[in-house]
C-alpha cells in the first residue's frame, strides 16, 4: 500500500481545486460577498455599542474603527480558508509569523477586539445568527451594567498642597457628604501634598470653591478620573 506524503496531499488539493483562481466560482464569490456584508453589519453594531458604552476619559476613534475592521477582516480570512485548501495552508503559515505588539490599556477595548474576532469567525463560518444572538446578549449585559454605575456620578482626583495641622480636617469638612477616599499623602518640611478620590454629582463643585478661600491651602488641582469607585 502506497503511503501519502504531505507533498502528495498538497498536489492533490491543488489539482482538485483547479488552481488558485479557478476555485473562485460564482457560488463561492456570492457566498463570500454575502458573508462579508453581514460582517459589516455586525461590525457596525459593535462600533455603535462601543461608542455608547465607552466609560474612559478620552474616546479613541481608532479603536472603534479597528473593531469594525477586525470583524470584516476575520470574516474574510475564514471565508478564504473555507473556499480554497491551498490558500488556507498559505494563510495559516503567514499569520503564524505575524506579531502584534500594540499595548491595549483598557480591558474593555480588549473585550471588544476579541468580540470582533469571534463575530468575524462566526459570520465567516456561515453562523450569522449565532454572532447576532451573542451581540444581543452582550449588548444587554453591557448596557445594564453601564446604567447601574450611576451616570450622574463623576470621579475626580483632588490634589491639594496645604500647610497647618488643622487643614486636613477643613478639607474633609469641605468635601462634606461626597464619598471620598484618601489615595496618597506626601509630607514635606513645610507643607503636605494629599491626593483624594472624590465622587460628586454632575457639576457639583461647591467644595472646590470653599477650599479656594482657605489661606492654608497653597494650590489645588482637580482631575477627572476614569476608575471605578467601590463603596
Secondary structure, 3 states (H helix, E strand, C coil): CCCCCHHHHHHHHHHHHCCCCCCCCHHHHHHHHHHHHHHHHHHHHHHHHHHHHCCCCCCCHHHHHHHHHHHHHHHHHHHHHHHCHHHHHHHHHHHHCCCCCCCCCCHHHHHHHHHHHHHHHHHHCCCHHHHHHHHHHHHHHHHHHHHHCCCCEEEEEEEEEECCCCHHHHHHHHHCCCCEEEEEEEECCCCEEEEEEEEEECCCCHHHHHHHCCCCEEEEEEEECCCCCCC
